[in-house]
Amino acid sequence: DQQVKQNSPSLSVQEGRISILNCDYTNSMFDYFLWYKKYPAEGPTFLISISSIKDKNEDGRFTVFLNKSAKHLSLHIVPSQPGDSAVYFCAASSTGNQFYFGTGTSLTVIP
Amino acid sequence: GAGVSQTPSNKVTEKGKYVELRCDPISGHTALYWYRQSLGQGPEFLIYFQGTGAADDSGLPNDRFFAVRPEGSVSTLKIQRTERGDSAVYLCASSFRKGSTDTQYFGPGTRLTVL
């Protein structure tokens, strides 16, 4: 039973444009959400997080939006760069407990 | 400083054999996590240690899987009587302390192939 879902397995975006990666969850007890980035043959690298008390968190080119009523979060990357090409995982947890990961979205930024 | 390291990077074994996978967390990190990532899936939680004790092993799929962290640092994931379905990348992560707001730093993983 997948509690965190990323329904787009892949996404291609032109360099300089915005990349929007989406994630849906089913467990209303989740109160902390993260995005990880993964390059081939490496472990996931933490990118950005958001707590359920906020609806937006921004860090440089990366912004995460949280819509609790829709149980949906998204990651915006603007402007997209070729080095952003990687697999992006969203993850969720209820405070103090294990993280649940989505299946990932492979982003390709075309130069 | 050094990140999380995992050895071996690749392990090929035959069905029915026993394997051990090692994780060296970041120095000073008290929390350690094991995940399994199958092809096309996200990391799936297996077990979590706080210090030397397994605080949550609810993700271990069955009793063939076992993990230890005897001195609160290095951890070993042990799989007995391996099956082809155990083939996956096994990821280890550590964080400074337990808590959902503490960033987990992942190692590069061990790719296990069971023939």
Backbone of each chain as ProteinMPNN parsed JSONL, in Angstrom:
{"seq_chain_A": "DQQVKQNSPSLSVQEGRISILNCDYTNSMFDYFLWYKKYPAEGPTFLISISSIKDKNEDGRFTVFLNKSAKHLSLHIVPSQPGDSAVYFCAASSTGNQFYFGTGTSLTVIP", "coords_chain_A": {"N_chain_A": [[0.843, -1.185, 0.0], [0.925, 1.934, -1.134], [1.825, 4.803, 0.397], [2.829, 7.202, -0.301], [2.912, 8.85, -3.303], [4.263, 9.263, -6.523], [3.248, 10.182, -9.426], [4.232, 10.725, -11.925], [6.589, 9.239, -13.763], [8.666, 10.312, -15.224], [10.101, 13.403, -16.46], [10.671, 16.017, -18.733], [12.399, 19.005, -19.328], [13.129, 22.217, -20.675], [16.246, 23.871, -20.43], [16.493, 26.596, -18.167], [13.776, 26.924, -17.951], [10.832, 26.344, -15.873], [10.721, 23.601, -13.629], [8.372, 21.327, -12.46], [7.626, 19.145, -10.011], [5.564, 16.611, -8.793], [3.775, 15.258, -5.957], [1.807, 13.026, -4.119], [0.024, 12.127, -1.146], [-1.399, 9.78, 1.191], [-1.802, 9.458, 3.904], [-3.119, 11.165, 6.519], [-1.852, 11.744, 8.842], [0.745, 12.401, 8.375], [3.255, 14.801, 8.837], [5.542, 15.969, 8.099], [7.624, 16.646, 5.402], [9.773, 15.816, 2.722], [12.124, 16.42, 0.07], [14.266, 14.539, -1.943], [17.176, 14.184, -3.924], [18.596, 12.194, -6.429], [21.463, 10.912, -7.902], [22.725, 8.62, -10.383], [24.149, 5.631, -9.063], [24.675, 6.767, -6.638], [23.767, 7.625, -3.23], [20.537, 8.926, -2.132], [20.259, 12.478, -1.868], [19.588, 14.994, 0.445], [17.332, 17.624, -0.245], [15.288, 19.661, 0.178], [12.9, 20.612, 2.698], [9.649, 20.537, 4.313], [7.441, 21.517, 6.864], [4.244, 20.594, 8.237], [3.039, 22.825, 9.237], [3.495, 24.86, 7.612], [2.951, 26.25, 4.302], [4.633, 26.685, 2.301], [8.034, 26.553, 1.348], [11.158, 27.905, 0.717], [14.261, 27.696, -0.979], [16.736, 29.074, -2.426], [16.856, 28.225, -5.768], [14.913, 26.368, -5.444], [11.665, 25.507, -4.461], [9.239, 24.341, -2.252], [5.895, 23.412, -2.154], [3.061, 22.947, -0.139], [-0.059, 21.448, 0.046], [-2.289, 20.796, 2.223], [-4.974, 20.083, 2.432], [-5.499, 18.896, 0.035], [-3.711, 16.891, 0.186], [-1.198, 17.013, -1.088], [1.963, 17.726, -2.475], [4.432, 19.803, -4.029], [7.401, 20.298, -5.916], [9.196, 22.987, -7.055], [11.478, 23.999, -9.433], [13.387, 26.6, -10.42], [15.419, 28.847, -12.208], [15.573, 25.929, -14.271], [18.414, 23.787, -14.523], [20.934, 22.014, -16.413], [22.427, 20.392, -14.659], [20.572, 19.708, -12.803], [19.381, 17.455, -13.604], [18.266, 14.396, -12.634], [17.024, 11.797, -10.422], [14.172, 12.451, -8.54], [12.944, 12.148, -5.314], [10.099, 12.219, -3.259], [9.338, 12.308, 0.228], [7.691, 11.347, 3.25], [6.661, 11.75, 6.659], [5.234, 10.987, 9.886], [5.68, 12.779, 12.834], [8.663, 11.82, 14.306], [8.627, 9.231, 13.431], [9.027, 6.578, 10.967], [10.173, 7.245, 7.601], [8.346, 7.495, 4.565], [8.749, 6.814, 1.214], [8.223, 8.083, -2.103], [7.967, 6.751, -5.483], [9.656, 8.055, -7.163], [10.669, 10.566, -9.575], [12.069, 10.967, -12.669], [13.997, 13.522, -13.73], [14.86, 15.328, -16.579], [16.839, 17.821, -17.779], [17.013, 19.731, -20.54], [19.634, 21.007, -22.414]], "CA_chain_A": [[0.0, 0.0, 0.0], [1.826, 3.062, -1.314], [1.278, 5.972, 1.087], [3.355, 8.39, -0.975], [2.889, 8.504, -4.722], [4.712, 10.19, -7.543], [2.575, 9.57, -10.571], [4.977, 10.956, -13.173], [7.9, 8.605, -13.65], [9.698, 11.107, -15.867], [9.758, 14.772, -16.851], [11.714, 16.709, -19.488], [12.203, 20.459, -19.294], [14.197, 22.988, -21.287], [17.088, 24.667, -19.529], [15.988, 27.952, -17.945], [12.343, 26.926, -17.664], [10.484, 25.819, -14.553], [10.395, 22.178, -13.46], [7.405, 21.103, -11.379], [7.506, 17.729, -9.676], [4.408, 16.456, -7.929], [3.762, 14.145, -5.015], [0.562, 12.907, -3.372], [0.102, 11.194, -0.03], [-2.714, 9.348, 1.65], [-1.892, 9.423, 5.36], [-3.329, 12.517, 7.05], [-0.995, 11.938, 10.023], [2.053, 12.901, 7.942], [3.39, 16.214, 9.156], [6.861, 16.445, 7.682], [7.799, 16.207, 4.028], [11.099, 16.131, 2.203], [12.509, 16.038, -1.287], [15.629, 14.07, -2.113], [17.667, 14.115, -5.296], [19.491, 11.043, -6.525], [22.2, 10.645, -9.124], [23.041, 7.187, -10.523], [25.235, 5.045, -8.254], [24.859, 7.504, -5.39], [22.587, 7.621, -2.386], [19.746, 10.154, -2.204], [20.79, 13.659, -1.189], [18.521, 15.867, 0.915], [17.22, 18.846, -1.031], [14.485, 20.669, 0.856], [11.845, 20.009, 3.505], [8.575, 21.425, 4.759], [6.617, 20.986, 7.935], [2.831, 20.791, 7.914], [2.533, 24.107, 9.709], [3.738, 25.844, 6.553], [2.485, 25.824, 2.992], [5.659, 26.987, 1.303], [9.395, 26.734, 1.831], [11.977, 28.264, -0.435], [15.705, 27.66, -0.778], [17.375, 29.349, -3.706], [16.024, 27.918, -6.946], [13.984, 25.292, -5.077], [10.542, 25.856, -3.601], [8.28, 23.255, -2.036], [4.558, 23.848, -1.796], [2.269, 21.897, 0.506], [-1.507, 21.651, 0.102], [-2.703, 19.733, 3.157], [-6.35, 19.633, 2.17], [-5.436, 18.001, -1.13], [-2.646, 15.907, 0.445], [-0.373, 17.153, -2.283], [3.068, 18.673, -2.432], [5.142, 19.931, -5.293], [8.723, 20.913, -5.903], [9.431, 23.844, -8.198], [12.871, 24.353, -9.665], [13.43, 27.648, -11.435], [15.399, 28.215, -13.511], [16.147, 24.577, -14.323], [19.755, 23.711, -15.086], [21.253, 20.627, -16.787], [22.897, 19.669, -13.478], [19.427, 19.278, -11.998], [18.919, 16.164, -14.126], [18.434, 13.374, -11.59], [15.741, 11.27, -9.945], [13.723, 13.171, -7.356], [12.027, 11.389, -4.47], [9.493, 12.874, -2.114], [9.209, 11.428, 1.384], [6.818, 11.911, 4.267], [6.619, 11.029, 7.932], [4.585, 11.626, 11.031], [6.798, 13.177, 13.685], [9.341, 10.809, 15.095], [8.494, 7.888, 12.898], [9.748, 6.276, 9.742], [9.849, 7.957, 6.375], [7.8, 6.761, 3.432], [9.221, 7.436, -0.008], [7.554, 7.833, -3.366], [8.722, 5.928, -6.432], [10.625, 8.875, -7.861], [10.454, 11.15, -10.907], [13.34, 11.23, -13.331], [13.979, 14.822, -14.398], [15.902, 15.615, -17.571], [16.852, 19.215, -18.197], [17.625, 19.733, -21.868], [20.382, 22.267, -22.63]], "C_chain_A": [[0.891, 1.251, 0.0], [1.205, 4.294, -0.667], [1.758, 7.279, 0.474], [3.502, 8.034, -2.449], [3.443, 9.642, -5.568], [4.261, 9.599, -8.865], [3.275, 9.796, -11.894], [6.347, 10.316, -13.038], [9.021, 9.432, -14.282], [9.154, 12.462, -16.293], [10.94, 15.356, -17.601], [11.385, 18.18, -19.567], [13.377, 21.13, -19.995], [14.967, 23.764, -20.213], [16.514, 26.086, -19.407], [14.514, 28.019, -17.607], [12.103, 26.364, -16.27], [10.231, 24.315, -14.62], [9.442, 22.074, -12.277], [7.241, 19.606, -11.177], [6.423, 17.58, -8.606], [4.463, 15.192, -7.085], [2.429, 14.172, -4.261], [0.739, 11.903, -2.239], [-1.295, 10.879, 0.485], [-2.89, 9.45, 3.162], [-1.996, 10.836, 5.933], [-2.493, 12.785, 8.31], [0.399, 12.45, 9.636], [2.135, 14.395, 8.226], [4.754, 16.773, 8.771], [7.171, 15.814, 6.342], [9.164, 16.658, 3.508], [11.184, 15.782, 0.733], [13.979, 15.656, -1.273], [15.922, 14.003, -3.603], [18.663, 12.966, -5.36], [20.117, 10.952, -7.903], [22.494, 9.146, -9.195], [24.235, 6.787, -9.672], [25.565, 5.857, -7.01], [23.609, 7.361, -4.536], [21.808, 8.91, -2.564], [20.377, 11.266, -1.368], [19.632, 14.564, -0.812], [18.535, 17.186, 0.132], [16.503, 19.946, -0.231], [13.379, 19.968, 1.629], [10.775, 21.037, 3.825], [7.796, 20.738, 5.858], [5.167, 21.343, 7.646], [2.266, 22.11, 8.435], [2.761, 25.209, 8.665], [3.114, 25.345, 5.259], [3.515, 26.095, 1.904], [7.006, 27.093, 2.007], [10.304, 26.911, 0.637], [13.453, 28.216, -0.054], [16.358, 27.839, -2.13], [16.43, 29.083, -4.862], [14.909, 26.907, -6.641], [12.906, 25.805, -4.116], [9.634, 24.646, -3.466], [6.971, 23.881, -1.551], [3.795, 22.671, -1.197], [0.804, 22.304, 0.553], [-2.084, 20.515, 0.95], [-4.099, 19.213, 2.847], [-6.39, 18.67, 0.993], [-4.45, 16.869, -0.924], [-1.698, 15.855, -0.749], [0.788, 18.099, -1.991], [3.77, 18.685, -3.776], [6.48, 20.612, -5.051], [8.876, 21.701, -7.191], [10.923, 24.165, -8.275], [12.894, 25.406, -10.76], [14.611, 28.58, -11.187], [16.054, 26.836, -13.462], [17.503, 24.619, -15.03], [20.058, 22.253, -15.447], [21.729, 19.78, -15.612], [21.787, 19.223, -12.557], [18.903, 17.924, -12.468], [19.271, 15.053, -13.145], [17.067, 12.775, -11.321], [15.404, 11.978, -8.643], [12.699, 12.313, -6.61], [11.391, 12.329, -3.459], [9.325, 11.833, -1.007], [8.369, 12.137, 2.43], [6.912, 11.093, 5.54], [5.675, 11.744, 8.889], [5.655, 11.727, 12.11], [7.35, 12.021, 14.49], [9.265, 9.414, 14.55], [9.176, 7.75, 11.541], [9.272, 7.124, 8.57], [9.302, 7.001, 5.329], [8.18, 7.529, 2.172], [8.287, 7.135, -1.171], [8.463, 7.049, -4.297], [9.682, 6.728, -7.291], [10.146, 9.395, -9.205], [11.817, 11.474, -11.48], [13.229, 12.52, -14.129], [15.156, 14.925, -15.362], [15.765, 17.068, -17.973], [17.673, 19.303, -19.477], [18.333, 21.062, -22.097], [19.879, 23.028, -23.853]], "O_chain_A": [[1.523, 1.578, 1.004], [0.172, 4.781, -1.128], [1.167, 8.335, 0.702], [4.137, 7.039, -2.798], [3.134, 10.814, -5.355], [4.837, 8.627, -9.354], [2.956, 9.139, -12.884], [7.183, 10.801, -12.276], [10.188, 9.276, -13.923], [7.951, 12.656, -16.462], [12.084, 15.214, -17.168], [10.247, 18.565, -19.836], [14.506, 20.646, -19.91], [14.397, 24.24, -19.232], [16.108, 26.694, -20.396], [14.035, 29.011, -17.057], [13.038, 25.963, -15.576], [9.603, 23.823, -15.558], [9.68, 22.662, -11.222], [6.774, 18.893, -12.066], [6.383, 18.338, -7.637], [5.103, 14.203, -7.443], [1.984, 15.232, -3.818], [1.507, 10.948, -2.356], [-2.246, 11.621, 0.242], [-4.02, 9.52, 3.646], [-1.048, 11.614, 5.834], [-2.432, 13.918, 8.788], [1.152, 12.889, 10.505], [1.222, 15.156, 7.906], [5.075, 17.919, 9.084], [7.008, 14.608, 6.156], [9.637, 17.749, 3.827], [10.421, 14.963, 0.221], [14.817, 16.338, -0.684], [15.029, 13.794, -4.424], [19.477, 12.788, -4.454], [19.43, 10.919, -8.924], [22.51, 8.474, -8.164], [25.215, 7.525, -9.577], [26.613, 5.659, -6.397], [22.535, 7.025, -5.033], [22.342, 9.889, -3.086], [20.948, 11.021, -0.306], [18.785, 14.873, -1.65], [19.586, 17.776, -0.117], [17.056, 21.022, -0.001], [12.964, 18.866, 1.27], [10.963, 22.239, 3.636], [7.524, 19.539, 5.796], [4.889, 22.282, 6.899], [1.136, 22.472, 8.109], [2.284, 26.334, 8.815], [2.789, 24.165, 5.131], [3.299, 25.776, 0.735], [7.113, 27.642, 3.103], [10.23, 26.16, -0.335], [13.845, 28.633, 1.036], [16.517, 26.883, -2.89], [15.337, 29.645, -4.927], [14.065, 26.632, -7.494], [13.199, 26.445, -3.106], [9.3, 24.0, -4.46], [6.95, 24.744, -0.674], [3.877, 21.546, -1.689], [0.469, 23.382, 1.044], [-2.332, 19.416, 0.453], [-4.364, 18.02, 2.99], [-7.206, 17.749, 0.955], [-4.354, 15.975, -1.764], [-1.442, 14.799, -1.328], [0.618, 19.135, -1.347], [3.714, 17.726, -4.546], [6.652, 21.389, -4.112], [8.709, 21.162, -8.284], [11.537, 24.557, -7.282], [12.476, 25.148, -11.889], [14.788, 29.057, -10.066], [16.988, 26.616, -12.691], [17.711, 25.367, -15.985], [19.489, 21.345, -14.84], [21.464, 18.578, -15.569], [22.019, 18.446, -11.631], [18.069, 17.315, -11.797], [20.445, 14.809, -12.866], [16.07, 13.187, -11.915], [16.245, 12.092, -7.751], [11.73, 11.823, -7.19], [12.084, 13.155, -2.864], [9.189, 10.639, -1.273], [8.335, 13.366, 2.492], [7.205, 9.898, 5.507], [5.363, 12.924, 8.73], [6.46, 10.808, 12.26], [6.641, 11.345, 15.235], [9.798, 8.488, 15.161], [9.811, 8.68, 11.043], [8.154, 7.638, 8.545], [9.735, 5.854, 5.221], [7.963, 8.736, 2.076], [7.648, 6.084, -1.224], [9.596, 6.722, -3.942], [10.445, 6.152, -8.066], [9.336, 8.765, -9.885], [12.62, 12.169, -10.856], [12.461, 12.603, -15.088], [16.299, 14.645, -15.001], [14.713, 17.499, -18.447], [18.863, 18.991, -19.495], [17.717, 22.122, -21.99], [20.397, 24.099, -24.17]]}, "seq_chain_B": "GAGVSQTPSNKVTEKGKYVELRCDPISGHTALYWYRQSLGQGPEFLIYFQGTGAADDSGLPNDRFFAVRPEGSVSTLKIQRTERGDSAVYLCASSFRKGSTDTQYFGPGTRLTVL", "coords_chain_B": {"N_chain_B": [[33.929, 16.572, 6.049], [33.877, 12.936, 6.281], [31.366, 11.106, 4.581], [28.472, 8.93, 4.805], [29.439, 5.61, 4.548], [29.343, 2.564, 2.681], [29.839, -0.898, 2.501], [30.084, -4.113, 0.862], [30.245, -2.387, -2.348], [29.021, -3.699, -4.345], [27.444, -6.864, -4.388], [27.345, -10.16, -5.249], [25.597, -13.107, -4.977], [24.672, -16.523, -4.342], [21.495, -18.117, -4.41], [20.197, -18.987, -1.277], [22.482, -18.561, 0.176], [24.345, -16.823, 2.786], [24.577, -13.371, 3.614], [26.373, -10.379, 4.493], [26.041, -6.955, 4.997], [27.63, -3.854, 5.251], [27.601, -0.803, 7.12], [28.96, 2.358, 7.617], [28.351, 4.985, 9.555], [28.042, 8.628, 9.589], [30.382, 10.221, 11.642], [29.501, 10.673, 14.994], [26.812, 10.695, 14.573], [23.844, 9.55, 15.933], [21.597, 8.199, 15.183], [20.617, 5.619, 12.976], [19.676, 4.235, 9.885], [18.312, 1.645, 7.877], [17.453, 0.985, 4.528], [15.7, -0.479, 1.76], [15.905, -0.584, -1.721], [14.147, -1.4, -4.41], [14.108, -2.135, -7.949], [12.887, 0.583, -9.784], [11.434, 1.554, -7.686], [10.89, 3.541, -4.683], [13.056, 4.172, -1.827], [12.603, 1.796, 0.76], [11.688, 1.524, 4.058], [13.52, -0.371, 6.458], [14.781, -0.856, 9.049], [15.529, 0.854, 12.096], [17.993, 2.332, 14.146], [18.667, 3.696, 17.306], [21.377, 4.772, 18.78], [22.743, 1.887, 20.168], [20.615, 0.167, 20.142], [17.884, -1.442, 18.434], [15.43, 0.522, 17.559], [13.166, 0.494, 16.034], [12.073, -2.022, 14.164], [10.194, -2.642, 12.359], [10.038, -2.7, 9.617], [11.476, -4.816, 8.603], [11.355, -7.526, 6.404], [11.022, -10.273, 6.964], [12.027, -13.042, 9.128], [14.476, -13.712, 8.138], [16.036, -11.58, 7.859], [18.245, -9.486, 9.62], [19.697, -7.077, 11.787], [22.483, -5.414, 13.271], [24.087, -3.247, 15.649], [26.438, -2.991, 17.389], [28.194, -1.262, 18.843], [27.113, 1.17, 18.659], [27.873, 2.572, 16.446], [29.121, 1.566, 13.665], [27.077, -0.452, 11.556], [25.667, -3.642, 10.743], [23.896, -5.31, 8.3], [22.257, -8.314, 8.062], [21.54, -11.065, 6.062], [19.944, -14.069, 5.862], [19.843, -17.239, 4.165], [19.451, -16.359, 1.434], [17.187, -15.126, -1.07], [16.03, -14.879, -4.481], [14.341, -12.709, -4.688], [15.372, -10.958, -2.866], [17.146, -9.381, -4.112], [18.31, -6.172, -4.629], [19.002, -2.655, -4.075], [20.612, -1.843, -1.155], [20.297, 0.595, 1.147], [21.874, 2.746, 3.461], [21.41, 5.124, 6.028], [22.208, 7.963, 8.043], [21.564, 10.066, 10.876], [21.827, 12.985, 12.959], [20.363, 12.813, 15.328], [17.5, 11.022, 16.421], [14.449, 11.818, 14.918], [11.988, 13.484, 13.116], [12.704, 15.848, 11.931], [15.36, 15.854, 11.534], [17.902, 15.766, 9.197], [18.446, 13.026, 7.091], [21.321, 11.444, 6.066], [22.425, 9.785, 3.305], [24.166, 6.784, 2.383], [26.025, 5.414, -0.477], [24.94, 3.006, -1.078], [24.549, -0.61, -1.265], [24.594, -2.834, -3.845], [22.828, -5.673, -4.116], [22.809, -8.785, -5.595], [21.084, -11.681, -6.113], [21.557, -14.77, -7.33]], "CA_chain_B": [[34.149, 15.293, 6.704], [33.45, 11.768, 5.533], [29.936, 10.831, 4.591], [28.109, 7.558, 5.125], [30.033, 4.669, 3.607], [28.764, 1.228, 2.705], [30.638, -1.919, 1.827], [30.69, -3.764, -0.428], [29.376, -1.598, -3.219], [28.258, -4.706, -5.081], [27.567, -8.207, -3.854], [26.624, -11.185, -6.002], [25.593, -14.335, -4.203], [23.761, -17.551, -4.854], [20.304, -18.388, -3.608], [20.425, -19.832, -0.12], [23.683, -18.151, 0.908], [24.255, -15.789, 3.823], [25.354, -12.167, 3.272], [26.447, -9.283, 5.446], [26.255, -5.651, 4.384], [28.144, -3.001, 6.317], [27.362, 0.634, 7.024], [29.695, 3.244, 8.511], [27.628, 6.264, 9.524], [28.806, 9.84, 9.849], [30.826, 10.244, 13.031], [28.677, 11.495, 15.886], [25.38, 10.483, 14.324], [23.354, 8.497, 16.82], [20.511, 7.466, 14.524], [21.035, 4.921, 11.749], [18.528, 3.638, 9.209], [18.507, 0.795, 6.696], [16.372, 0.973, 3.553], [15.898, -1.328, 0.584], [15.321, 0.031, -2.913], [14.018, -2.303, -5.553], [14.119, -1.439, -9.239], [11.698, 1.354, -10.092], [10.727, 1.916, -6.456], [11.608, 4.396, -3.766], [13.588, 3.462, -0.663], [11.608, 1.213, 1.662], [12.27, 1.421, 5.395], [13.701, -1.704, 7.036], [15.055, -0.853, 10.491], [16.133, 2.08, 12.603], [18.725, 2.246, 15.401], [19.059, 4.873, 18.078], [22.465, 4.205, 19.566], [23.004, 0.468, 19.922], [19.386, -0.611, 20.112], [16.964, -1.322, 17.302], [14.243, 1.188, 18.089], [12.019, 0.177, 15.188], [12.446, -2.999, 13.136], [8.918, -3.046, 11.758], [10.152, -2.825, 8.176], [12.159, -6.045, 8.181], [10.309, -8.31, 5.741], [10.831, -11.58, 7.605], [13.088, -13.341, 10.1], [15.791, -13.953, 7.512], [16.754, -10.309, 7.92], [18.615, -9.094, 10.975], [20.716, -6.03, 11.766], [23.098, -5.121, 14.562], [24.903, -2.033, 15.765], [26.882, -3.318, 18.746], [28.874, -0.191, 19.573], [26.443, 2.433, 18.392], [28.424, 3.257, 15.282], [28.977, 0.704, 12.483], [25.962, -1.401, 11.588], [25.706, -4.721, 9.762], [22.625, -5.935, 7.923], [22.548, -9.718, 7.776], [20.437, -11.757, 5.387], [20.165, -15.516, 5.817], [19.118, -18.016, 3.153], [19.011, -15.347, 0.474], [16.27, -15.481, -2.15], [16.183, -13.978, -5.633], [13.569, -11.5, -4.402], [16.141, -10.049, -2.005], [17.98, -8.542, -4.972], [17.919, -4.764, -4.502], [20.045, -1.804, -3.501], [20.384, -1.638, 0.272], [20.786, 1.918, 1.501], [22.001, 3.083, 4.874], [21.39, 6.567, 6.268], [22.386, 8.326, 9.45], [21.235, 11.441, 11.235], [22.441, 13.349, 14.233], [19.553, 12.185, 16.363], [16.224, 10.619, 15.874], [13.456, 12.894, 14.893], [11.669, 13.643, 11.705], [13.27, 17.055, 11.358], [16.792, 15.691, 11.332], [18.215, 15.296, 7.857], [19.104, 11.74, 6.938], [22.367, 11.431, 5.052], [22.469, 8.433, 2.755], [25.339, 6.232, 1.73], [25.832, 5.116, -1.896], [24.202, 1.756, -1.215], [25.146, -1.878, -1.704], [23.719, -3.537, -4.795], [22.843, -7.112, -3.873], [22.211, -9.62, -6.638], [20.976, -13.079, -5.718], [21.372, -15.563, -8.557]], "C_chain_B": [[33.594, 14.168, 5.867], [31.952, 11.603, 5.661], [29.681, 9.413, 5.036], [28.765, 6.643, 4.088], [29.415, 3.295, 3.792], [29.662, 0.276, 1.939], [29.939, -3.266, 1.908], [29.757, -2.903, -1.257], [28.488, -2.517, -4.044], [28.49, -6.071, -4.454], [26.697, -9.141, -4.689], [26.721, -12.48, -5.211], [24.61, -15.319, -4.831], [22.599, -17.726, -3.875], [20.656, -19.339, -2.471], [21.628, -19.434, 0.711], [23.366, -17.054, 1.915], [25.111, -14.589, 3.395], [25.31, -11.17, 4.421], [26.779, -8.005, 4.692], [26.604, -4.674, 5.507], [27.852, -1.538, 6.047], [28.195, 1.366, 8.074], [29.017, 4.607, 8.488], [28.578, 7.443, 9.707], [29.14, 9.883, 11.345], [29.953, 11.185, 13.865], [27.19, 11.346, 15.667], [24.886, 9.299, 15.155], [22.27, 7.646, 16.165], [21.005, 6.853, 13.219], [19.847, 4.156, 11.191], [19.017, 2.732, 8.083], [17.237, 0.858, 5.844], [16.724, -0.034, 2.458], [15.205, -0.654, -0.592], [15.335, -0.971, -4.046], [13.899, -1.479, -6.82], [12.799, -0.712, -9.473], [10.899, 1.791, -8.876], [11.539, 2.931, -5.662], [12.188, 3.58, -2.632], [12.47, 3.016, 0.275], [12.278, 0.968, 3.011], [12.369, -0.033, 5.862], [13.793, -1.64, 8.55], [15.739, 0.45, 10.86], [16.788, 1.799, 13.957], [18.868, 3.628, 16.014], [20.13, 4.368, 19.034], [22.669, 2.749, 19.192], [21.738, -0.343, 19.722], [18.54, -0.376, 18.883], [15.656, -0.749, 17.818], [12.994, 0.843, 17.292], [12.48, -0.783, 14.101], [11.217, -3.473, 12.368], [8.987, -3.234, 10.247], [10.876, -4.07, 7.7], [11.125, -7.015, 7.612], [10.035, -9.666, 6.375], [12.04, -11.885, 8.49], [14.406, -13.745, 9.457], [16.672, -12.706, 7.589], [17.006, -9.937, 9.376], [19.687, -8.018, 10.867], [21.212, -5.78, 13.174], [23.877, -3.833, 14.483], [25.522, -2.066, 17.158], [27.522, -2.185, 19.534], [28.278, 1.175, 19.268], [27.023, 3.224, 17.237], [28.173, 2.418, 14.026], [27.783, -0.237, 12.67], [26.155, -2.441, 10.492], [24.3, -5.257, 9.549], [22.939, -7.35, 7.464], [21.317, -10.36, 7.141], [20.798, -13.224, 5.283], [19.358, -16.121, 4.673], [18.548, -17.089, 2.078], [18.124, -15.948, -0.614], [16.438, -14.464, -3.27], [15.445, -12.661, -5.412], [14.265, -10.525, -3.468], [17.039, -9.122, -2.822], [17.441, -7.117, -4.977], [19.169, -3.971, -4.14], [19.676, -1.553, -2.043], [21.088, -0.34, 0.682], [20.843, 2.077, 3.014], [21.991, 4.611, 4.975], [21.642, 6.814, 7.738], [21.94, 9.767, 9.653], [21.737, 11.7, 12.637], [21.689, 12.735, 15.399], [18.235, 11.79, 15.741], [15.264, 11.787, 15.92], [13.19, 13.236, 13.45], [12.259, 14.907, 11.115], [14.781, 16.965, 11.181], [17.062, 15.093, 9.963], [18.902, 13.946, 7.917], [20.097, 11.832, 5.788], [22.558, 9.995, 4.6], [23.854, 8.062, 2.262], [25.028, 5.888, 0.278], [25.09, 3.808, -2.132], [25.078, 0.573, -1.558], [24.148, -2.539, -2.637], [23.879, -5.03, -4.587], [22.127, -7.821, -5.012], [22.24, -11.062, -6.175], [20.636, -13.899, -6.959], [20.567, -16.839, -8.295]], "O_chain_B": [[32.922, 14.403, 4.863], [31.351, 11.911, 6.691], [30.568, 8.76, 5.585], [28.653, 6.884, 2.886], [29.02, 2.91, 4.892], [30.175, 0.603, 0.87], [29.271, -3.554, 2.901], [28.596, -2.716, -0.894], [27.361, -2.17, -4.395], [29.603, -6.393, -4.039], [25.489, -8.946, -4.819], [27.812, -12.897, -4.822], [23.834, -14.978, -5.723], [22.734, -17.505, -2.672], [21.32, -20.356, -2.671], [21.788, -19.913, 1.833], [22.294, -16.449, 1.903], [26.219, -14.755, 2.884], [24.36, -11.122, 5.202], [27.682, -7.976, 3.856], [25.972, -4.662, 6.564], [27.854, -1.088, 4.901], [28.145, 1.044, 9.261], [29.106, 5.317, 7.486], [29.771, 7.264, 9.95], [28.289, 9.617, 12.194], [29.704, 12.33, 13.489], [26.39, 11.814, 16.476], [25.436, 8.2, 15.088], [22.057, 6.498, 16.556], [21.724, 7.495, 12.454], [19.105, 3.51, 11.931], [20.014, 3.025, 7.423], [16.118, 0.797, 6.352], [17.887, -0.386, 2.263], [14.063, -0.208, -0.479], [16.387, -1.339, -4.568], [13.624, -0.28, -6.775], [11.726, -1.308, -9.375], [9.805, 2.339, -9.015], [12.72, 3.152, -5.932], [11.847, 2.406, -2.483], [11.525, 3.757, 0.544], [13.303, 0.292, 3.094], [11.439, -0.82, 5.688], [13.008, -2.269, 9.259], [16.432, 1.063, 10.049], [16.214, 1.116, 14.806], [19.156, 4.604, 15.321], [19.839, 3.633, 19.978], [22.758, 2.421, 18.009], [21.797, -1.445, 19.177], [18.478, 0.733, 18.352], [14.865, -1.456, 18.443], [11.884, 0.897, 17.822], [13.215, -0.378, 13.2], [11.205, -4.566, 11.802], [8.102, -3.853, 9.657], [10.887, -4.353, 6.502], [10.122, -7.297, 8.267], [8.905, -10.152, 6.318], [12.964, -11.078, 8.586], [15.357, -14.085, 10.16], [17.888, -12.772, 7.409], [16.132, -10.051, 10.235], [20.502, -8.05, 9.946], [20.468, -5.915, 14.146], [24.276, -3.385, 13.408], [25.168, -1.255, 18.013], [27.41, -2.144, 20.76], [28.87, 2.207, 19.584], [26.71, 4.402, 17.061], [27.125, 2.547, 13.394], [27.517, -0.738, 13.762], [26.735, -2.154, 9.445], [23.606, -5.613, 10.501], [23.78, -7.56, 6.589], [20.198, -10.21, 7.631], [21.818, -13.588, 4.698], [18.327, -15.584, 4.268], [17.34, -17.042, 1.847], [18.284, -17.1, -1.018], [16.915, -13.349, -3.056], [15.878, -11.615, -5.897], [13.809, -9.394, -3.294], [17.624, -8.184, -2.28], [16.273, -6.882, -5.286], [20.244, -4.532, -3.927], [18.57, -1.107, -1.738], [22.307, -0.21, 0.572], [19.97, 1.603, 3.741], [22.51, 5.299, 4.097], [21.328, 5.974, 8.581], [21.94, 10.573, 8.723], [22.032, 10.779, 13.398], [22.288, 12.207, 16.335], [17.916, 12.209, 14.628], [15.276, 12.613, 16.833], [14.119, 13.269, 12.643], [12.313, 15.032, 9.891], [15.407, 17.919, 10.719], [16.519, 14.046, 9.612], [19.83, 13.745, 8.701], [19.752, 12.247, 4.682], [22.818, 9.103, 5.408], [24.614, 8.907, 1.788], [23.89, 6.05, -0.162], [24.659, 3.528, -3.25], [26.189, 0.72, -2.068], [22.998, -2.775, -2.267], [24.944, -5.589, -4.852], [20.988, -7.497, -5.347], [23.305, -11.604, -5.878], [19.571, -13.741, -7.555], [20.322, -17.615, -9.218]]}, "name": "protein", "num_of_chains": 2, "seq": "DQQVKQNSPSLSVQEGRISILNCDYTNSMFDYFLWYKKYPAEGPTFLISISSIKDKNEDGRFTVFLNKSAKHLSLHIVPSQPGDSAVYFCAASSTGNQFYFGTGTSLTVIPGAGVSQTPSNKVTEKGKYVELRCDPISGHTALYWYRQSLGQGPEFLIYFQGTGAADDSGLPNDRFFAVRPEGSVSTLKIQRTERGDSAVYLCASSFRKGSTDTQYFGPGTRLTVL"}
